[in-house]
Amino acid sequence: MDELEERFGFGSPEREVETQELLQLIDWCQRAGVRRMIVNGSFVTSKESPNDVDVVLLPGADYPRGQAEVGDEELLWPFLQVIVADDDADLDRWALDDFGTDRNQQLKGVVEVRL
């Protein structure tokens, strides 16, 4: 999380707000039993003012551990676009196929957050 914040969390007001929301989501994920998290979107680029942060979560067996599920009205992070994967294969598909290429089908990196 420190590396993510250091690398992508500064440079514009948008980045700072998105980083705070992402850190809140990471904290929630740890409490809710999320096993894996992939971060993508213009946030993980050098774009000065990213539009949003794309995130795919892989819940653990005991998700949501008493937390509200993603999508409930209580969990509003306006700059985060959160998708919940069905299983490891689905998360890997998001990471490699959907997030792992740009509009021109060129390979690009994504970030996995260790929970």
PLY file of the C-alpha trace (Angstrom):
ply
format ascii 1.0
element vertex 115
property float x
property float y
property float z
element edge 114
property int vertex1
property int vertex2
end_header
0.00 0.00 0.00
2.86 2.35 0.77
4.40 1.69 -2.63
1.07 2.28 -4.36
0.56 5.57 -2.54
4.15 6.69 -3.14
4.08 5.86 -6.86
0.55 6.97 -7.82
-0.85 9.05 -4.95
0.51 12.52 -5.62
0.75 15.13 -8.36
-2.78 16.47 -8.57
-5.83 16.96 -6.36
-7.58 14.17 -8.30
-4.80 11.70 -7.53
-4.85 12.59 -3.85
-8.62 12.10 -3.56
-8.53 8.85 -5.54
-5.68 7.58 -3.38
-7.61 8.30 -0.19
-10.63 6.45 -1.54
-8.44 3.53 -2.62
-6.82 3.35 0.82
-10.30 3.31 2.40
-11.29 0.48 0.04
-8.13 -1.48 0.90
-8.91 -1.13 4.59
-12.49 -2.29 3.95
-11.19 -5.23 1.87
-8.99 -6.39 4.71
-11.91 -6.30 7.15
-14.33 -7.91 4.65
-12.12 -10.89 3.79
-11.17 -9.99 0.23
-8.35 -12.31 -0.93
-6.93 -10.39 -3.90
-7.22 -6.94 -5.44
-6.16 -5.70 -8.89
-5.90 -1.94 -9.58
-6.01 -0.46 -13.07
-7.30 2.51 -15.02
-5.75 5.87 -15.67
-4.81 5.93 -11.98
-1.93 3.50 -12.59
-0.50 5.58 -15.43
1.49 8.79 -15.52
-1.64 10.79 -16.36
-1.62 13.87 -14.13
-5.36 13.91 -13.46
-6.79 10.38 -13.79
-10.51 9.92 -14.35
-11.00 7.02 -11.96
-9.53 3.92 -10.40
-10.63 0.55 -11.78
-10.51 -2.26 -9.22
-11.32 -5.97 -9.32
-11.74 -7.79 -6.01
-11.66 -11.51 -5.29
-13.66 -12.26 -2.14
-12.56 -14.94 0.30
-14.77 -17.74 1.62
-16.05 -15.68 4.55
-16.70 -12.46 2.60
-18.09 -9.97 3.64
-17.34 -10.72 7.35
-20.12 -8.48 8.62
-19.25 -5.62 6.27
-21.68 -4.23 3.72
-21.07 -5.86 0.33
-19.58 -3.81 -2.48
-22.47 -2.13 -4.25
-24.44 -1.39 -1.10
-25.32 2.27 -0.71
-23.16 2.51 2.40
-20.01 2.00 0.35
-19.75 4.99 -1.91
-16.38 5.77 -3.38
-17.22 8.01 -6.35
-13.83 7.69 -8.05
-13.61 3.89 -7.77
-15.09 1.49 -10.28
-15.26 -1.80 -8.36
-15.90 -5.21 -9.92
-16.19 -8.41 -7.87
-14.62 -11.46 -9.55
-16.25 -14.88 -9.33
-13.07 -16.88 -8.76
-9.28 -16.85 -9.36
-9.72 -17.56 -13.07
-12.14 -14.66 -13.43
-9.77 -12.30 -11.59
-6.86 -13.45 -13.75
-8.97 -12.88 -16.88
-9.67 -9.32 -15.75
-6.02 -8.73 -14.92
-4.54 -10.26 -18.07
-7.16 -9.81 -20.77
-9.32 -6.83 -19.84
-6.89 -4.74 -17.81
-3.69 -6.16 -19.28
-4.12 -4.57 -22.71
-4.94 -1.07 -23.85
-7.45 0.04 -26.50
-4.99 -0.96 -29.22
-4.48 -4.44 -27.68
-0.96 -3.49 -26.56
0.18 -5.17 -23.35
0.31 -2.96 -20.25
0.87 -3.45 -16.57
-1.61 -3.63 -13.73
-1.07 -3.48 -9.98
-1.99 -6.22 -7.52
-2.37 -5.01 -3.94
-1.29 -7.47 -1.27
-4.01 -7.74 1.31
0 1
1 2
2 3
3 4
4 5
5 6
6 7
7 8
8 9
9 10
10 11
11 12
12 13
13 14
14 15
15 16
16 17
17 18
18 19
19 20
20 21
21 22
22 23
23 24
24 25
25 26
26 27
27 28
28 29
29 30
30 31
31 32
32 33
33 34
34 35
35 36
36 37
37 38
38 39
39 40
40 41
41 42
42 43
43 44
44 45
45 46
46 47
47 48
48 49
49 50
50 51
51 52
52 53
53 54
54 55
55 56
56 57
57 58
58 59
59 60
60 61
61 62
62 63
63 64
64 65
65 66
66 67
67 68
68 69
69 70
70 71
71 72
72 73
73 74
74 75
75 76
76 77
77 78
78 79
79 80
80 81
81 82
82 83
83 84
84 85
85 86
86 87
87 88
88 89
89 90
90 91
91 92
92 93
93 94
94 95
95 96
96 97
97 98
98 99
99 100
100 101
101 102
102 103
103 104
104 105
105 106
106 107
107 108
108 109
109 110
110 111
111 112
112 113
113 114
